[in-house]
Amino acid sequence: MPLATLDVGLAWKFLAALLIGALVGIEREKHKSASREITFGGMRTFMLFAEAGAVSAWLGQLLAMPWIFVATVIAVAALVGTAYTLEHSADPKSLGLTTEVAAINVCLLGGAVMHDQMAIAVALAILNTAVLAFKQPLHGIVAKLGTEDIYAGLKLLIASFIVLPLLPDHAIDPLGTLNPYKLWLLVVLISMLSLTGYVATRWLGTAHGTAITGLSGGIVSSTAVSLSFARESRERPDEATADALASGILIAWTIMYLRVLLMVVLTNPAMLVPLLAPFLAMFAVNGLAAGFFYLRSVRSGAPGAEPAGAVALKNPFSLIAATKFGLLFAVVLVAVELTRRSFHGGGLIVVSALAGLTDVDAITLSMTRLGQDHSQIAIALTAIVAGTLANTVTKCGMAVVLGSAALRRRVLPTSAAVLAIGILATVLAV
């Protein structure tokens, strides 16, 4: 009797299922060896669980009896439950269900492979293995989160997935500018960027030098960094400390330029290319100055390399703050539209500069919206640069008024250079 022809596709599916079991099983076996915990599963056990899921799913399809796979999963769950009971009897302190749940997942993923879902099954297996392997880092992240941080995350989810879908997606004002859905979507975007930056700051910490503080704090609020370091320079007015604090402030400003470009990419990518010249020019001047002061502070062994006080950054997300931003953004949109109808481009630039004195995000987002009209890109570009430079002037003013004389001698010339290069690059770009 001739041998049946090998179904290569079917064989590949079984191999993928076995590899899924091996991937998760290797991690569990290494964990068991390292922790010396009493657990039932290793590489071979998980491979067999994955094979059981695959074979039962295959037989269910072949015999048109899908209950075979369901019964197999129930049997695996029963075996896992029995093993957990025995483990708990041997060690009453063992209450974790991670390995047991992973075993059931592996069986299900083995079945998913046979239902032509190999890509998602493999991806989930890799994700499951990562979750298992990164136990300590994940626990460390949770340990750094406070109750307010959890509430902030939940509020962001509510704003994104409950409030946003309920809003009308059309203009509701006579000018045709205020679309509640798009307004709130941009509020969520800004809140998400701020919350991400805040998490990065909590993860990196703010007591590891002015450079790290400026980098991580600048993601959340370059204004907060400028204000904090300016005040600290009064308490420690020596030249070496001024170098370190100036580098932290300028790094935070540099991050602001990248933040603006990121918002442009997310809202109107067509404006990115014309914006690159002025923003890369400002980024280069600001970054070079920050690097110069940082290296000089390191060479001098300045005590300022480790600032005494951390930047006071609170969780930036709250529904009240988000609503205020939305209202501010709406006011800016109306002002921009009225200015566009009543005046030429110069009026928009003035409005952008005034708005940028307090908040660069709102004017950036409104101008990216204006820039969707290709005939208005030049005006929108100039307005974004004007708002960014105005914001730089505000933070420079904080450093000059609140900072020490040594800090002023470093921040003021750099700000003047940034303003000059930003204006020049914008004129050449336009």
C-alpha positions as semicolon CSV with decimal commas, in nm:
position;residue;x (nm);y (nm);z (nm)
1;M;0,000;0,000;0,000
2;P;0,156;0,333;-0,099
3;L;0,227;0,581;0,175
4;A;-0,005;0,880;0,199
5;T;0,131;1,207;0,065
6;L;0,259;1,434;0,339
7;D;0,052;1,747;0,382
8;V;0,328;2,004;0,420
9;G;0,090;2,280;0,528
10;L;-0,057;2,062;0,801
11;A;0,288;1,953;0,917
12;W;0,396;2,316;0,936
13;K;0,096;2,399;1,155
14;F;0,181;2,117;1,397
15;L;0,542;2,235;1,407
16;A;0,429;2,591;1,481
17;A;0,211;2,463;1,767
18;L;0,504;2,269;1,913
19;L;0,728;2,574;1,886
20;I;0,469;2,783;2,069
21;G;0,468;2,530;2,351
22;A;0,848;2,518;2,354
23;L;0,877;2,898;2,367
24;V;0,654;2,937;2,672
25;G;0,781;2,614;2,828
26;I;1,147;2,719;2,813
27;E;1,068;3,040;2,998
28;R;0,869;2,852;3,265
29;E;1,144;2,593;3,308
30;K;1,411;2,861;3,347
31;H;1,189;3,040;3,597
32;K;1,138;2,720;3,792
33;S;1,515;2,658;3,805
34;A;1,594;3,013;3,911
35;S;1,322;3,046;4,176
36;R;1,327;2,681;4,292
37;E;0,951;2,691;4,313
38;I;0,740;2,375;4,297
39;T;0,564;2,399;3,960
40;F;0,430;2,130;3,733
41;G;0,524;2,266;3,392
42;G;0,843;2,272;3,191
43;M;0,935;2,272;2,825
44;R;0,809;1,920;2,748
45;T;0,481;1,968;2,935
46;F;0,399;2,288;2,752
47;M;0,488;2,135;2,416
48;L;0,248;1,849;2,489
49;F;-0,026;2,091;2,591
50;A;0,020;2,282;2,264
51;E;0,017;1,956;2,068
52;A;-0,301;1,845;2,245
53;G;-0,470;2,169;2,146
54;A;-0,352;2,136;1,786
55;V;-0,445;1,767;1,746
56;S;-0,788;1,812;1,903
57;A;-0,864;2,113;1,682
58;W;-0,748;1,917;1,375
59;L;-0,960;1,616;1,464
60;G;-1,256;1,842;1,534
61;Q;-1,227;1,984;1,182
62;L;-1,160;1,645;1,020
63;L;-1,452;1,472;1,188
64;A;-1,680;1,777;1,203
65;M;-1,689;1,742;1,582
66;P;-1,575;2,076;1,728
67;W;-1,658;1,952;2,078
68;I;-1,335;1,745;2,069
69;F;-1,128;2,063;2,105
70;V;-1,357;2,198;2,378
71;A;-1,330;1,869;2,569
72;T;-0,951;1,877;2,537
73;V;-0,929;2,227;2,676
74;I;-1,152;2,124;2,967
75;A;-0,932;1,821;3,030
76;V;-0,617;2,034;3,025
77;A;-0,780;2,281;3,266
78;A;-0,871;1,991;3,496
79;L;-0,511;1,863;3,490
80;V;-0,381;2,211;3,558
81;G;-0,629;2,253;3,846
82;T;-0,521;1,923;3,998
83;A;-0,155;2,021;3,971
84;Y;-0,227;2,355;4,136
85;T;-0,410;2,183;4,422
86;L;-0,115;1,949;4,480
87;E;0,134;2,237;4,466
88;H;-0,069;2,436;4,714
89;S;-0,085;2,137;4,948
90;A;0,294;2,100;4,935
91;D;0,353;2,473;4,975
92;P;0,057;2,669;5,122
93;K;0,231;2,999;5,038
94;S;0,217;2,917;4,669
95;L;-0,091;3,102;4,545
96;G;0,020;3,212;4,201
97;L;-0,172;3,096;3,896
98;T;0,068;3,227;3,630
99;T;0,202;2,892;3,513
100;E;-0,142;2,732;3,521
101;V;-0,302;3,006;3,313
102;A;-0,008;2,998;3,071
103;A;-0,062;2,624;3,021
104;I;-0,427;2,672;2,927
105;N;-0,329;2,959;2,695
106;V;-0,076;2,736;2,520
107;C;-0,342;2,472;2,457
108;L;-0,577;2,733;2,313
109;L;-0,300;2,879;2,095
110;G;-0,221;2,532;1,962
111;G;-0,584;2,502;1,854
112;A;-0,580;2,851;1,701
113;V;-0,291;2,750;1,474
114;M;-0,505;2,470;1,323
115;H;-0,780;2,723;1,251
116;D;-0,549;2,921;1,019
117;Q;-0,462;3,180;1,282
118;M;-0,092;3,102;1,296
119;A;0,031;3,462;1,283
120;I;-0,183;3,582;1,573
121;A;-0,114;3,263;1,770
122;V;0,263;3,305;1,738
123;A;0,240;3,675;1,821
124;L;0,035;3,600;2,134
125;A;0,280;3,328;2,234
126;I;0,567;3,576;2,210
127;L;0,366;3,832;2,406
128;N;0,278;3,575;2,675
129;T;0,642;3,474;2,706
130;A;0,746;3,838;2,739
131;V;0,487;3,895;3,013
132;L;0,619;3,589;3,198
133;A;0,987;3,677;3,150
134;F;0,956;4,044;3,248
135;K;0,800;3,974;3,585
136;Q;1,036;4,194;3,787
137;P;1,033;4,498;3,552
138;L;0,654;4,487;3,532
139;H;0,623;4,464;3,909
140;G;0,870;4,753;3,934
141;I;0,653;4,969;3,709
142;V;0,345;4,890;3,918
143;A;0,537;4,971;4,238
144;K;0,618;5,317;4,102
145;L;0,256;5,393;4,022
146;G;0,048;5,573;4,280
147;T;-0,327;5,578;4,320
148;E;-0,346;5,910;4,136
149;D;-0,158;5,759;3,843
150;I;-0,407;5,474;3,817
151;Y;-0,697;5,717;3,833
152;A;-0,534;5,928;3,561
153;G;-0,497;5,625;3,336
154;L;-0,859;5,529;3,390
155;K;-0,975;5,884;3,318
156;L;-0,775;5,883;2,994
157;L;-0,940;5,556;2,895
158;I;-1,283;5,701;2,978
159;A;-1,206;6,012;2,773
160;S;-1,083;5,800;2,481
161;F;-1,328;5,511;2,463
162;I;-1,646;5,638;2,632
163;V;-1,665;6,017;2,593
164;L;-1,509;6,043;2,245
165;P;-1,751;5,807;2,062
166;L;-2,050;5,995;2,207
167;L;-1,950;6,332;2,060
168;P;-2,092;6,454;1,727
169;D;-1,844;6,444;1,439
170;H;-1,953;6,766;1,267
171;A;-1,919;7,141;1,316
172;I;-2,172;7,292;1,557
173;D;-2,089;7,663;1,527
174;P;-2,181;7,921;1,258
175;L;-1,815;7,954;1,155
176;G;-1,789;7,581;1,087
177;T;-1,473;7,541;1,298
178;L;-1,582;7,367;1,619
179;N;-1,614;6,992;1,568
180;P;-1,663;6,838;1,917
181;Y;-1,530;6,497;1,811
182;K;-1,210;6,635;1,658
183;L;-1,162;6,880;1,944
184;W;-1,182;6,606;2,203
185;L;-0,966;6,375;1,991
186;L;-0,689;6,634;2,000
187;V;-0,742;6,678;2,375
188;V;-0,693;6,304;2,414
189;L;-0,381;6,319;2,196
190;I;-0,219;6,590;2,405
191;S;-0,320;6,418;2,729
192;M;-0,173;6,092;2,604
193;L;0,157;6,257;2,513
194;S;0,174;6,426;2,854
195;L;0,083;6,108;3,040
196;T;0,342;5,911;2,844
197;G;0,603;6,169;2,930
198;Y;0,503;6,161;3,295
199;V;0,537;5,782;3,305
200;A;0,881;5,815;3,144
201;T;0,978;6,067;3,410
202;R;0,862;5,837;3,689
203;W;1,050;5,549;3,528
204;L;1,376;5,740;3,478
205;G;1,353;5,938;3,799
206;T;1,434;6,307;3,845
207;A;1,729;6,283;4,082
208;H;1,994;6,147;3,844
209;G;2,135;6,470;3,716
210;T;2,008;6,773;3,535
211;A;2,048;6,612;3,193
212;I;1,816;6,322;3,270
213;T;1,578;6,555;3,452
214;G;1,568;6,794;3,157
215;L;1,519;6,508;2,911
216;S;1,243;6,326;3,096
217;G;1,085;6,635;3,251
218;G;1,082;6,816;2,918
219;I;0,851;6,551;2,778
220;V;0,594;6,644;3,041
221;S;0,651;7,017;3,075
222;S;0,956;7,216;2,967
223;T;0,799;7,511;3,151
224;A;0,807;7,317;3,479
225;V;1,173;7,231;3,425
226;S;1,260;7,594;3,347
227;L;1,076;7,722;3,653
228;S;1,225;7,464;3,890
229;F;1,584;7,504;3,771
230;A;1,561;7,883;3,765
231;R;1,456;7,883;4,130
232;E;1,730;7,635;4,219
233;S;1,994;7,854;4,056
234;R;1,910;8,124;4,312
235;E;1,989;7,883;4,593
236;R;2,314;7,766;4,430
237;P;2,444;8,065;4,235
238;D;2,796;7,934;4,154
239;E;2,918;7,908;3,795
240;A;2,952;7,530;3,788
241;T;2,597;7,474;3,904
242;A;2,474;7,728;3,650
243;D;2,630;7,519;3,372
244;A;2,447;7,207;3,487
245;L;2,114;7,382;3,537
246;A;2,140;7,566;3,205
247;S;2,203;7,235;3,027
248;G;1,893;7,084;3,191
249;I;1,675;7,379;3,091
250;L;1,800;7,378;2,732
251;I;1,756;7,001;2,698
252;A;1,395;7,043;2,807
253;W;1,345;7,312;2,542
254;T;1,502;7,084;2,282
255;I;1,246;6,816;2,367
256;M;0,971;7,076;2,313
257;Y;1,078;7,119;1,948
258;L;1,062;6,743;1,896
259;R;0,722;6,735;2,066
260;V;0,585;6,995;1,823
261;L;0,715;6,795;1,526
262;L;0,554;6,481;1,666
263;M;0,217;6,656;1,691
264;V;0,252;6,771;1,332
265;V;0,330;6,417;1,217
266;L;0,025;6,284;1,399
267;T;-0,219;6,550;1,276
268;N;-0,095;6,675;0,937
269;P;0,213;6,490;0,802
270;A;0,213;6,705;0,488
271;M;0,345;6,996;0,696
272;L;0,643;6,806;0,835
273;V;0,884;6,866;0,547
274;P;0,846;7,247;0,533
275;L;0,870;7,262;0,914
276;L;1,190;7,060;0,932
277;A;1,425;7,343;0,831
278;P;1,332;7,595;1,104
279;F;1,280;7,335;1,373
280;L;1,598;7,142;1,301
281;A;1,786;7,472;1,301
282;M;1,643;7,567;1,642
283;F;1,699;7,213;1,765
284;A;2,064;7,224;1,656
285;V;2,142;7,559;1,818
286;N;1,961;7,470;2,139
287;G;2,109;7,119;2,148
288;L;2,466;7,237;2,088
289;A;2,438;7,490;2,369
290;A;2,290;7,228;2,602
291;G;2,570;6,986;2,517
292;F;2,835;7,253;2,570
293;F;2,711;7,346;2,916
294;Y;2,661;6,982;3,010
295;L;3,017;6,882;2,913
296;R;3,159;7,184;3,091
297;S;2,968;7,096;3,409
298;V;3,094;6,735;3,389
299;R;3,455;6,844;3,336
300;S;3,439;7,079;3,633
301;G;3,293;6,805;3,855
302;A;3,013;7,039;3,944
303;P;2,791;6,951;4,235
304;G;2,515;7,081;4,011
305;A;2,541;6,761;3,807
306;E;2,314;6,616;4,071
307;P;2,053;6,880;4,154
308;A;1,943;6,902;4,511
309;G;1,577;6,935;4,432
310;A;1,375;6,731;4,190
311;V;1,147;6,900;3,942
312;A;0,801;6,908;4,094
313;L;0,606;6,724;3,826
314;K;0,258;6,602;3,906
315;N;0,053;6,368;3,696
316;P;-0,048;6,596;3,406
317;F;-0,382;6,435;3,325
318;S;-0,715;6,531;3,473
319;L;-1,053;6,568;3,311
320;I;-1,076;6,927;3,433
321;A;-0,737;7,014;3,282
322;A;-0,830;6,833;2,961
323;T;-1,156;7,026;2,940
324;K;-0,975;7,355;2,996
325;F;-0,734;7,269;2,718
326;G;-1,026;7,184;2,490
327;L;-1,188;7,520;2,564
328;L;-0,859;7,701;2,505
329;F;-0,814;7,516;2,179
330;A;-1,169;7,607;2,074
331;V;-1,104;7,975;2,153
332;V;-0,785;7,964;1,949
333;L;-0,967;7,801;1,656
334;V;-1,237;8,069;1,659
335;A;-0,979;8,347;1,688
336;V;-0,780;8,199;1,402
337;E;-1,088;8,170;1,180
338;L;-1,204;8,526;1,257
339;T;-0,854;8,658;1,195
340;R;-0,831;8,463;0,869
341;R;-1,159;8,614;0,749
342;S;-1,083;8,968;0,862
343;F;-0,708;9,009;0,810
344;H;-0,424;8,870;0,607
345;G;-0,159;8,624;0,726
346;G;0,003;8,876;0,958
347;G;-0,296;8,866;1,188
348;L;-0,271;8,489;1,225
349;I;0,096;8,516;1,313
350;V;0,016;8,771;1,585
351;V;-0,259;8,547;1,725
352;S;-0,020;8,249;1,721
353;A;0,252;8,443;1,900
354;L;0,011;8,560;2,170
355;A;-0,130;8,210;2,218
356;G;0,220;8,061;2,221
357;L;0,318;8,274;2,519
358;T;0,123;8,036;2,742
359;D;0,070;7,716;2,544
360;V;0,237;7,597;2,224
361;D;0,021;7,284;2,183
362;A;-0,308;7,458;2,110
363;I;-0,166;7,685;1,843
364;T;0,031;7,400;1,685
365;L;-0,278;7,184;1,650
366;S;-0,493;7,468;1,516
367;M;-0,228;7,559;1,258
368;T;-0,187;7,199;1,141
369;R;-0,560;7,204;1,079
370;L;-0,528;7,528;0,882
371;G;-0,237;7,376;0,690
372;Q;-0,466;7,109;0,546
373;D;-0,548;7,379;0,293
374;H;-0,229;7,371;0,081
375;S;-0,263;7,741;0,000
376;Q;-0,232;7,817;0,373
377;I;0,071;7,600;0,452
378;A;0,318;7,891;0,444
379;I;0,108;8,095;0,688
380;A;0,050;7,792;0,912
381;L;0,423;7,714;0,916
382;T;0,515;8,070;1,010
383;A;0,245;8,077;1,278
384;I;0,371;7,754;1,439
385;V;0,725;7,889;1,449
386;A;0,597;8,219;1,592
387;G;0,406;8,036;1,866
388;T;0,708;7,818;1,949
389;L;0,943;8,116;1,963
390;A;0,696;8,305;2,181
391;N;0,687;8,009;2,417
392;T;1,067;8,009;2,423
393;V;1,061;8,378;2,513
394;T;0,825;8,304;2,804
395;K;1,054;8,036;2,947
396;C;1,360;8,250;2,891
397;G;1,184;8,525;3,084
398;M;1,133;8,283;3,374
399;A;1,505;8,203;3,377
400;V;1,600;8,570;3,357
401;V;1,357;8,694;3,624
402;L;1,375;8,401;3,866
403;G;1,724;8,267;3,798
404;S;2,069;8,369;3,912
405;A;2,294;8,604;3,718
406;A;2,512;8,310;3,614
407;L;2,210;8,127;3,471
408;R;2,097;8,441;3,286
409;R;2,439;8,471;3,117
410;R;2,394;8,124;2,973
411;V;2,023;8,107;2,886
412;L;1,974;8,457;2,746
413;P;2,236;8,440;2,464
414;T;2,117;8,092;2,369
415;S;1,755;8,211;2,353
416;A;1,859;8,505;2,134
417;A;2,045;8,268;1,900
418;V;1,746;8,034;1,881
419;L;1,513;8,324;1,800
420;A;1,747;8,454;1,530
421;I;1,804;8,117;1,362
422;G;1,434;8,027;1,389
423;I;1,326;8,349;1,217
424;L;1,597;8,323;0,951
425;A;1,522;7,958;0,873
426;T;1,149;8,032;0,852
427;V;1,202;8,323;0,612
428;L;1,420;8,102;0,390
429;A;1,173;7,811;0,409
430;V;0,873;8,026;0,321
